[in-house]
Amino acid sequence: MPDIIYFLLGVLGLLLIYFIISYRLYITLFFKFKYKPVKLVDEEDPFYVDTYKWYEDIPKDDVYITSYDKLSLHGVFIPSHDKKSTKLAIVIHGYQSKAQDMAIIAKMYSDLGFKVLVIDQRGHGLSHGKFTSMGYYEAYDLKKWLHYATRNYGAKINILLHGVSMGAATAIMVTKFRESKQVKTLILDSCFTNFRDSLKLSVKNPILRIFLPGLSLMSYLFLKFFLKDVNPQKMIKNICIPTLFIYGAKDKVITKEMTDQLYEDIKTKDKELLVIDDARHAKGFEVNKNAYIKQVIKITNEVFNIRKGDIKYCK
């Protein structure tokens, strides 16, 4: 057999191995993330105990909508202290998290007089779904939540979106839809510029990085998007509403350069950047609660008219 045949067989064998490994990484990242529960918030930690007691006791309702691909999506609605309030905060968790993990953020907005809707993203918590798309299809889900909010809480409702990590990417990418016209402020905690670059940063083993192009191809073949298509940086260039960016200085999932790039690219001039020293990815509130709340109030005060009494109570 000519040497060229052996060479071609060797190349085909290596390609087969490459795509098999890429496929396994694809399944692990997009599908198996929920099979092994990850405890991102310790509800028994002294920092969180009072919050979860509040979350357990406060009147709230489980609410459900149906996604465009017929999935049942779950959220928790917490009414405001003032029934006439036209302020609504929609709180969006990150990868491998769930609505309940965001209780401490929900409490902050409840204390500030907001109605609060905390959602489970597809495939997380009580929402159905076999896979996650890191914000790509979740933006369409959030579009449905925005429609639900205006239909159920009033056409004059003023909406704030607070997203963490993947949730922040979802919050940015939903702004391309007309349903986002009632969104008046964005709070973006630990947001990546695009998922491909964030994943490359997260993968510490340089050998595994070789398989990222294959992983991206698998996501396109089976889920119809490339990793680079999860691209908040592209969407943010058209955003004209007040926006707060939050970054933890010890974050290993995104970089300060990513946050700075988003901050520079956003169209609005009404923007703030909060860098929290010693905070890991999505842990800024836990590390410096007071600074976090102060900046949230600063960016929201003009649009949502936060009362001094609420600010004092929140602290």
C-alpha atoms as a printed R data frame, in Angstrom:
    type eleno elety resid chain resno       x      y      z
1   ATOM     1    CA   MET     A     1   0.000  0.000  0.000
2   ATOM     2    CA   PRO     A     2   1.484  3.355 -0.993
3   ATOM     3    CA   ASP     A     3   2.748  5.586  1.803
4   ATOM     4    CA   ILE     A     4   0.202  8.250  0.874
5   ATOM     5    CA   ILE     A     5  -2.612  5.859  1.810
6   ATOM     6    CA   TYR     A     6  -1.099  5.269  5.245
7   ATOM     7    CA   PHE     A     7  -0.691  9.012  5.645
8   ATOM     8    CA   LEU     A     8  -4.312  9.708  4.710
9   ATOM     9    CA   LEU     A     9  -5.560  6.962  7.017
10  ATOM    10    CA   GLY     A    10  -3.472  8.451  9.815
11  ATOM    11    CA   VAL     A    11  -4.898 11.921  9.188
12  ATOM    12    CA   LEU     A    12  -8.446 10.557  9.102
13  ATOM    13    CA   GLY     A    13  -7.805  8.688 12.342
14  ATOM    14    CA   LEU     A    14  -6.515 11.815 14.055
15  ATOM    15    CA   LEU     A    15  -9.492 13.809 12.783
16  ATOM    16    CA   LEU     A    16 -11.860 11.152 14.065
17  ATOM    17    CA   ILE     A    17 -10.253 11.266 17.506
18  ATOM    18    CA   TYR     A    18 -10.312 15.080 17.438
19  ATOM    19    CA   PHE     A    19 -14.023 15.246 16.674
20  ATOM    20    CA   ILE     A    20 -14.900 12.507 19.161
21  ATOM    21    CA   ILE     A    21 -13.184 14.474 21.941
22  ATOM    22    CA   SER     A    22 -14.783 17.718 20.691
23  ATOM    23    CA   TYR     A    23 -18.201 16.065 20.793
24  ATOM    24    CA   ARG     A    24 -17.661 14.817 24.342
25  ATOM    25    CA   LEU     A    25 -16.674 18.330 25.434
26  ATOM    26    CA   TYR     A    26 -19.770 19.683 23.681
27  ATOM    27    CA   ILE     A    27 -22.021 17.246 25.559
28  ATOM    28    CA   THR     A    28 -20.326 18.017 28.881
29  ATOM    29    CA   LEU     A    29 -20.568 21.790 28.480
30  ATOM    30    CA   PHE     A    30 -24.048 22.180 27.026
31  ATOM    31    CA   PHE     A    31 -25.909 19.128 28.354
32  ATOM    32    CA   LYS     A    32 -24.245 17.492 31.374
33  ATOM    33    CA   PHE     A    33 -23.873 20.747 33.335
34  ATOM    34    CA   LYS     A    34 -27.044 19.936 35.310
35  ATOM    35    CA   TYR     A    35 -26.375 16.274 36.059
36  ATOM    36    CA   LYS     A    36 -23.841 17.062 38.761
37  ATOM    37    CA   PRO     A    37 -25.318 19.733 41.065
38  ATOM    38    CA   VAL     A    38 -22.990 22.626 41.868
39  ATOM    39    CA   LYS     A    39 -23.534 24.503 45.124
40  ATOM    40    CA   LEU     A    40 -22.754 28.076 44.134
41  ATOM    41    CA   VAL     A    41 -24.403 29.603 47.217
42  ATOM    42    CA   ASP     A    42 -24.157 28.205 50.737
43  ATOM    43    CA   GLU     A    43 -27.508 29.086 52.271
44  ATOM    44    CA   GLU     A    44 -26.161 28.259 55.735
45  ATOM    45    CA   ASP     A    45 -23.308 30.741 55.447
46  ATOM    46    CA   PRO     A    46 -23.872 33.571 57.988
47  ATOM    47    CA   PHE     A    47 -23.780 36.067 55.116
48  ATOM    48    CA   TYR     A    48 -26.817 34.430 53.495
49  ATOM    49    CA   VAL     A    49 -28.836 33.038 56.416
50  ATOM    50    CA   ASP     A    50 -31.044 36.097 56.977
51  ATOM    51    CA   THR     A    51 -31.653 36.477 53.242
52  ATOM    52    CA   TYR     A    52 -32.895 32.930 52.831
53  ATOM    53    CA   LYS     A    53 -35.103 33.278 55.884
54  ATOM    54    CA   TRP     A    54 -36.562 36.384 54.196
55  ATOM    55    CA   TYR     A    55 -36.907 34.502 50.894
56  ATOM    56    CA   GLU     A    56 -38.719 31.632 52.589
57  ATOM    57    CA   ASP     A    57 -41.153 33.887 54.463
58  ATOM    58    CA   ILE     A    58 -41.930 36.647 51.970
59  ATOM    59    CA   PRO     A    59 -45.132 36.333 49.893
60  ATOM    60    CA   LYS     A    60 -44.223 35.186 46.410
61  ATOM    61    CA   ASP     A    61 -45.652 33.262 43.474
62  ATOM    62    CA   ASP     A    62 -44.252 30.648 41.143
63  ATOM    63    CA   VAL     A    63 -44.924 31.760 37.587
64  ATOM    64    CA   TYR     A    64 -44.509 29.895 34.304
65  ATOM    65    CA   ILE     A    65 -44.303 30.782 30.627
66  ATOM    66    CA   THR     A    66 -43.740 28.708 27.498
67  ATOM    67    CA   SER     A    67 -40.657 29.310 25.382
68  ATOM    68    CA   TYR     A    68 -40.689 29.546 21.595
69  ATOM    69    CA   ASP     A    69 -39.540 25.923 21.413
70  ATOM    70    CA   LYS     A    70 -42.326 24.814 23.789
71  ATOM    71    CA   LEU     A    71 -40.349 24.548 27.028
72  ATOM    72    CA   SER     A    72 -41.915 25.353 30.381
73  ATOM    73    CA   LEU     A    73 -39.891 28.175 31.960
74  ATOM    74    CA   HIS     A    74 -40.130 28.959 35.668
75  ATOM    75    CA   GLY     A    75 -39.789 32.169 37.633
76  ATOM    76    CA   VAL     A    76 -40.546 33.529 41.087
77  ATOM    77    CA   PHE     A    77 -42.465 36.788 41.407
78  ATOM    78    CA   ILE     A    78 -42.111 38.868 44.587
79  ATOM    79    CA   PRO     A    79 -44.629 41.745 44.853
80  ATOM    80    CA   SER     A    80 -43.415 45.194 45.892
81  ATOM    81    CA   HIS     A    81 -44.243 46.785 49.241
82  ATOM    82    CA   ASP     A    82 -46.080 49.501 47.318
83  ATOM    83    CA   LYS     A    83 -48.727 47.847 45.176
84  ATOM    84    CA   LYS     A    84 -48.740 50.881 42.864
85  ATOM    85    CA   SER     A    85 -45.032 50.576 42.099
86  ATOM    86    CA   THR     A    86 -44.145 50.618 38.394
87  ATOM    87    CA   LYS     A    87 -40.631 49.341 39.052
88  ATOM    88    CA   LEU     A    88 -39.745 45.753 38.136
89  ATOM    89    CA   ALA     A    89 -36.344 44.094 38.499
90  ATOM    90    CA   ILE     A    90 -35.816 40.896 36.502
91  ATOM    91    CA   VAL     A    91 -32.904 38.970 37.994
92  ATOM    92    CA   ILE     A    92 -31.056 36.481 35.780
93  ATOM    93    CA   HIS     A    93 -28.608 33.897 37.128
94  ATOM    94    CA   GLY     A    94 -25.543 32.413 35.466
95  ATOM    95    CA   TYR     A    95 -24.324 29.003 34.295
96  ATOM    96    CA   GLN     A    96 -25.120 26.054 36.631
97  ATOM    97    CA   SER     A    97 -27.035 28.377 38.952
98  ATOM    98    CA   LYS     A    98 -30.758 28.861 39.599
99  ATOM    99    CA   ALA     A    99 -33.278 31.502 40.625
100 ATOM   100    CA   GLN     A   100 -33.021 30.711 44.325
101 ATOM   101    CA   ASP     A   101 -29.274 31.394 44.266
102 ATOM   102    CA   MET     A   102 -30.123 35.011 43.414
103 ATOM   103    CA   ALA     A   103 -32.222 35.561 46.552
104 ATOM   104    CA   ILE     A   104 -29.795 38.103 47.976
105 ATOM   105    CA   ILE     A   105 -30.037 40.223 44.805
106 ATOM   106    CA   ALA     A   106 -33.812 39.831 44.816
107 ATOM   107    CA   LYS     A   107 -33.909 41.108 48.401
108 ATOM   108    CA   MET     A   108 -31.851 44.162 47.479
109 ATOM   109    CA   TYR     A   109 -34.354 45.178 44.820
110 ATOM   110    CA   SER     A   110 -37.336 44.324 46.998
111 ATOM   111    CA   ASP     A   111 -35.896 46.556 49.715
112 ATOM   112    CA   LEU     A   112 -35.554 49.328 47.131
113 ATOM   113    CA   GLY     A   113 -39.251 49.181 46.305
114 ATOM   114    CA   PHE     A   114 -39.164 47.036 43.176
115 ATOM   115    CA   LYS     A   115 -41.422 44.253 42.130
116 ATOM   116    CA   VAL     A   116 -38.999 41.380 41.529
117 ATOM   117    CA   LEU     A   117 -39.052 38.529 39.030
118 ATOM   118    CA   VAL     A   118 -36.278 35.971 39.474
119 ATOM   119    CA   ILE     A   119 -36.122 33.490 36.605
120 ATOM   120    CA   ASP     A   120 -34.702 30.015 36.068
121 ATOM   121    CA   GLN     A   121 -32.936 29.946 32.721
122 ATOM   122    CA   ARG     A   122 -33.648 27.011 30.410
123 ATOM   123    CA   GLY     A   123 -32.215 23.748 31.713
124 ATOM   124    CA   HIS     A   124 -31.659 25.269 35.160
125 ATOM   125    CA   GLY     A   125 -33.698 25.118 38.345
126 ATOM   126    CA   LEU     A   126 -37.346 24.306 37.632
127 ATOM   127    CA   SER     A   127 -37.233 25.366 33.984
128 ATOM   128    CA   HIS     A   128 -37.337 22.635 31.396
129 ATOM   129    CA   GLY     A   129 -34.721 22.140 28.717
130 ATOM   130    CA   LYS     A   130 -32.069 19.586 27.862
131 ATOM   131    CA   PHE     A   131 -29.327 22.088 27.071
132 ATOM   132    CA   THR     A   132 -27.990 25.559 27.751
133 ATOM   133    CA   SER     A   133 -26.753 27.920 25.050
134 ATOM   134    CA   MET     A   134 -24.865 30.380 27.266
135 ATOM   135    CA   GLY     A   135 -27.249 33.203 26.411
136 ATOM   136    CA   TYR     A   136 -27.966 32.589 22.725
137 ATOM   137    CA   TYR     A   137 -31.436 31.020 23.000
138 ATOM   138    CA   GLU     A   138 -31.851 32.372 26.533
139 ATOM   139    CA   ALA     A   139 -32.190 35.840 24.987
140 ATOM   140    CA   TYR     A   140 -35.306 34.592 23.195
141 ATOM   141    CA   ASP     A   141 -36.578 33.200 26.514
142 ATOM   142    CA   LEU     A   142 -36.003 36.567 28.186
143 ATOM   143    CA   LYS     A   143 -37.888 38.203 25.338
144 ATOM   144    CA   LYS     A   144 -40.879 36.070 26.335
145 ATOM   145    CA   TRP     A   145 -40.423 37.067 29.991
146 ATOM   146    CA   LEU     A   146 -40.448 40.744 28.994
147 ATOM   147    CA   HIS     A   147 -43.669 40.208 27.097
148 ATOM   148    CA   TYR     A   148 -45.106 38.412 30.131
149 ATOM   149    CA   ALA     A   149 -44.064 41.284 32.404
150 ATOM   150    CA   THR     A   150 -45.719 44.018 30.357
151 ATOM   151    CA   ARG     A   151 -48.858 41.937 29.910
152 ATOM   152    CA   ASN     A   152 -49.209 41.064 33.599
153 ATOM   153    CA   TYR     A   153 -47.676 44.023 35.451
154 ATOM   154    CA   GLY     A   154 -48.795 46.848 33.193
155 ATOM   155    CA   ALA     A   155 -47.741 48.431 29.909
156 ATOM   156    CA   LYS     A   156 -46.174 51.324 31.854
157 ATOM   157    CA   ILE     A   157 -43.897 49.059 33.890
158 ATOM   158    CA   ASN     A   158 -40.267 50.234 34.001
159 ATOM   159    CA   ILE     A   159 -37.919 47.264 33.914
160 ATOM   160    CA   LEU     A   160 -34.403 46.800 35.242
161 ATOM   161    CA   LEU     A   161 -32.423 43.754 34.121
162 ATOM   162    CA   HIS     A   162 -29.816 42.417 36.545
163 ATOM   163    CA   GLY     A   163 -27.747 39.620 35.037
164 ATOM   164    CA   VAL     A   164 -24.780 37.691 36.393
165 ATOM   165    CA   SER     A   165 -22.220 36.109 34.031
166 ATOM   166    CA   MET     A   166 -24.285 34.162 31.462
167 ATOM   167    CA   GLY     A   167 -27.303 36.054 32.790
168 ATOM   168    CA   ALA     A   168 -25.576 39.347 31.993
169 ATOM   169    CA   ALA     A   169 -24.912 38.151 28.447
170 ATOM   170    CA   THR     A   170 -28.593 37.219 28.154
171 ATOM   171    CA   ALA     A   171 -29.605 40.681 29.385
172 ATOM   172    CA   ILE     A   172 -27.472 42.390 26.751
173 ATOM   173    CA   MET     A   173 -28.564 40.194 23.865
174 ATOM   174    CA   VAL     A   174 -32.286 40.597 24.565
175 ATOM   175    CA   THR     A   175 -31.978 44.312 23.778
176 ATOM   176    CA   LYS     A   176 -32.073 43.513 20.052
177 ATOM   177    CA   PHE     A   177 -35.793 42.751 20.395
178 ATOM   178    CA   ARG     A   178 -38.516 45.403 20.445
179 ATOM   179    CA   GLU     A   179 -39.919 43.850 23.642
180 ATOM   180    CA   SER     A   180 -36.968 45.393 25.464
181 ATOM   181    CA   LYS     A   181 -38.288 48.959 25.030
182 ATOM   182    CA   GLN     A   182 -39.532 48.912 28.642
183 ATOM   183    CA   VAL     A   183 -36.039 48.052 29.919
184 ATOM   184    CA   LYS     A   184 -34.664 51.247 31.449
185 ATOM   185    CA   THR     A   185 -31.450 50.071 33.148
186 ATOM   186    CA   LEU     A   186 -28.955 47.217 32.941
187 ATOM   187    CA   ILE     A   187 -26.848 45.857 35.797
188 ATOM   188    CA   LEU     A   188 -24.185 43.591 34.292
189 ATOM   189    CA   ASP     A   189 -22.176 41.555 36.791
190 ATOM   190    CA   SER     A   190 -19.177 39.578 35.479
191 ATOM   191    CA   CYS     A   191 -20.141 39.675 31.798
192 ATOM   192    CA   PHE     A   192 -17.987 38.253 29.001
193 ATOM   193    CA   THR     A   193 -17.423 39.904 25.607
194 ATOM   194    CA   ASN     A   194 -18.101 36.673 23.717
195 ATOM   195    CA   PHE     A   195 -18.376 33.125 24.953
196 ATOM   196    CA   ARG     A   196 -15.546 31.752 22.834
197 ATOM   197    CA   ASP     A   197 -12.976 34.031 24.462
198 ATOM   198    CA   SER     A   198 -14.385 33.434 27.954
199 ATOM   199    CA   LEU     A   199 -14.247 29.665 27.481
200 ATOM   200    CA   LYS     A   200 -10.689 29.889 26.181
201 ATOM   201    CA   LEU     A   201  -9.741 31.767 29.339
202 ATOM   202    CA   SER     A   202 -11.552 29.274 31.582
203 ATOM   203    CA   VAL     A   203  -9.858 26.208 30.083
204 ATOM   204    CA   LYS     A   204  -6.569 25.988 31.944
205 ATOM   205    CA   ASN     A   205  -5.231 22.929 30.127
206 ATOM   206    CA   PRO     A   206  -3.606 24.168 26.885
207 ATOM   207    CA   ILE     A   207  -4.191 20.760 25.282
208 ATOM   208    CA   LEU     A   208  -7.948 21.087 25.726
209 ATOM   209    CA   ARG     A   209  -7.877 24.494 24.048
210 ATOM   210    CA   ILE     A   210  -6.973 22.722 20.826
211 ATOM   211    CA   PHE     A   211 -10.469 21.263 20.795
212 ATOM   212    CA   LEU     A   212 -12.338 24.590 21.081
213 ATOM   213    CA   PRO     A   213 -12.742 24.975 17.280
214 ATOM   214    CA   GLY     A   214 -14.167 21.450 17.167
215 ATOM   215    CA   LEU     A   215 -16.444 22.241 20.092
216 ATOM   216    CA   SER     A   216 -17.666 25.339 18.259
217 ATOM   217    CA   LEU     A   217 -18.352 23.267 15.142
218 ATOM   218    CA   MET     A   218 -20.363 20.765 17.204
219 ATOM   219    CA   SER     A   219 -22.444 23.540 18.737
220 ATOM   220    CA   TYR     A   220 -23.205 24.804 15.235
221 ATOM   221    CA   LEU     A   221 -24.047 21.383 13.805
222 ATOM   222    CA   PHE     A   222 -26.385 20.427 16.649
223 ATOM   223    CA   LEU     A   223 -27.540 23.719 18.203
224 ATOM   224    CA   LYS     A   224 -27.162 26.064 15.216
225 ATOM   225    CA   PHE     A   225 -24.743 28.588 16.705
226 ATOM   226    CA   PHE     A   226 -20.975 28.965 16.898
227 ATOM   227    CA   LEU     A   227 -19.362 29.863 20.220
228 ATOM   228    CA   LYS     A   228 -18.495 33.304 18.869
229 ATOM   229    CA   ASP     A   229 -22.195 33.924 18.108
230 ATOM   230    CA   VAL     A   230 -22.825 34.319 21.845
231 ATOM   231    CA   ASN     A   231 -21.536 37.850 21.493
232 ATOM   232    CA   PRO     A   232 -22.679 40.533 23.975
233 ATOM   233    CA   GLN     A   233 -19.959 42.850 22.676
234 ATOM   234    CA   LYS     A   234 -21.693 43.068 19.299
235 ATOM   235    CA   MET     A   235 -25.085 43.844 20.846
236 ATOM   236    CA   ILE     A   236 -23.876 46.350 23.411
237 ATOM   237    CA   LYS     A   237 -22.882 48.878 20.768
238 ATOM   238    CA   ASN     A   238 -26.563 49.764 20.309
239 ATOM   239    CA   ILE     A   239 -27.532 50.131 23.980
240 ATOM   240    CA   CYS     A   240 -28.550 53.632 25.037
241 ATOM   241    CA   ILE     A   241 -29.848 53.120 28.589
242 ATOM   242    CA   PRO     A   242 -28.055 53.560 31.957
243 ATOM   243    CA   THR     A   243 -25.753 50.602 32.584
244 ATOM   244    CA   LEU     A   244 -23.591 49.461 35.477
245 ATOM   245    CA   PHE     A   245 -20.709 47.055 34.885
246 ATOM   246    CA   ILE     A   246 -19.375 45.061 37.847
247 ATOM   247    CA   TYR     A   247 -16.076 43.165 37.830
248 ATOM   248    CA   GLY     A   248 -14.274 41.173 40.508
249 ATOM   249    CA   ALA     A   249 -10.520 41.782 40.510
250 ATOM   250    CA   LYS     A   250  -9.804 38.070 41.122
251 ATOM   251    CA   ASP     A   251 -12.101 36.817 38.368
252 ATOM   252    CA   LYS     A   252 -10.579 33.914 36.403
253 ATOM   253    CA   VAL     A   253 -13.503 33.451 34.012
254 ATOM   254    CA   ILE     A   254 -13.475 36.911 32.450
255 ATOM   255    CA   THR     A   255 -10.811 39.616 32.394
256 ATOM   256    CA   LYS     A   256 -10.744 43.279 33.296
257 ATOM   257    CA   GLU     A   257  -9.965 43.924 29.625
258 ATOM   258    CA   MET     A   258 -13.278 42.296 28.654
259 ATOM   259    CA   THR     A   259 -15.185 44.501 31.079
260 ATOM   260    CA   ASP     A   260 -13.315 47.595 29.906
261 ATOM   261    CA   GLN     A   261 -14.096 46.707 26.293
262 ATOM   262    CA   LEU     A   262 -17.808 46.408 27.002
263 ATOM   263    CA   TYR     A   263 -17.684 49.673 28.947
264 ATOM   264    CA   GLU     A   264 -16.001 51.440 26.018
265 ATOM   265    CA   ASP     A   265 -18.242 49.934 23.345
266 ATOM   266    CA   ILE     A   266 -21.627 50.676 24.898
267 ATOM   267    CA   LYS     A   267 -23.414 53.534 23.166
268 ATOM   268    CA   THR     A   268 -24.841 55.175 26.286
269 ATOM   269    CA   LYS     A   269 -22.943 57.893 28.115
270 ATOM   270    CA   ASP     A   270 -24.791 57.077 31.340
271 ATOM   271    CA   LYS     A   271 -22.559 54.250 32.505
272 ATOM   272    CA   GLU     A   272 -20.625 53.217 35.592
273 ATOM   273    CA   LEU     A   273 -17.905 50.661 36.287
274 ATOM   274    CA   LEU     A   274 -17.434 49.054 39.701
275 ATOM   275    CA   VAL     A   275 -14.311 46.982 40.314
276 ATOM   276    CA   ILE     A   276 -14.422 44.987 43.556
277 ATOM   277    CA   ASP     A   277 -11.059 43.975 44.975
278 ATOM   278    CA   ASP     A   278 -10.628 40.367 46.178
279 ATOM   279    CA   ALA     A   279 -13.849 39.237 44.452
280 ATOM   280    CA   ARG     A   280 -13.869 36.099 42.345
281 ATOM   281    CA   HIS     A   281 -16.258 35.502 39.459
282 ATOM   282    CA   ALA     A   282 -19.784 36.690 40.355
283 ATOM   283    CA   LYS     A   283 -18.860 37.141 44.026
284 ATOM   284    CA   GLY     A   284 -18.767 40.945 44.139
285 ATOM   285    CA   PHE     A   285 -21.898 41.331 46.273
286 ATOM   286    CA   GLU     A   286 -20.578 38.852 48.815
287 ATOM   287    CA   VAL     A   287 -17.212 40.598 49.084
288 ATOM   288    CA   ASN     A   288 -18.386 44.226 49.218
289 ATOM   289    CA   LYS     A   289 -22.146 44.475 49.658
290 ATOM   290    CA   ASN     A   290 -22.140 48.175 50.546
291 ATOM   291    CA   ALA     A   291 -20.209 49.283 47.473
292 ATOM   292    CA   TYR     A   292 -22.372 47.075 45.284
293 ATOM   293    CA   ILE     A   293 -25.653 48.504 46.606
294 ATOM   294    CA   LYS     A   294 -24.324 52.066 46.479
295 ATOM   295    CA   GLN     A   295 -23.486 51.771 42.773
296 ATOM   296    CA   VAL     A   296 -26.795 50.091 41.952
297 ATOM   297    CA   ILE     A   297 -28.637 52.965 43.634
298 ATOM   298    CA   LYS     A   298 -26.483 55.545 41.851
299 ATOM   299    CA   ILE     A   299 -27.237 54.202 38.376
300 ATOM   300    CA   THR     A   300 -30.937 53.581 39.068
301 ATOM   301    CA   ASN     A   301 -31.887 56.587 41.153
302 ATOM   302    CA   GLU     A   302 -32.810 58.980 38.361
303 ATOM   303    CA   VAL     A   303 -34.929 56.501 36.388
304 ATOM   304    CA   PHE     A   304 -36.529 54.638 39.281
305 ATOM   305    CA   ASN     A   305 -36.669 57.356 41.956
306 ATOM   306    CA   ILE     A   306 -35.195 55.324 44.820
307 ATOM   307    CA   ARG     A   307 -36.431 56.756 48.128
308 ATOM   308    CA   LYS     A   308 -34.066 57.581 50.988
309 ATOM   309    CA   GLY     A   309 -36.088 55.409 53.328
310 ATOM   310    CA   ASP     A   310 -35.579 52.438 51.049
311 ATOM   311    CA   ILE     A   311 -31.848 53.067 50.845
312 ATOM   312    CA   LYS     A   312 -31.520 53.128 54.607
313 ATOM   313    CA   TYR     A   313 -33.558 49.944 54.944
314 ATOM   314    CA   CYS     A   314 -31.484 48.189 52.306
315 ATOM   315    CA   LYS     A   315 -28.287 48.811 54.232
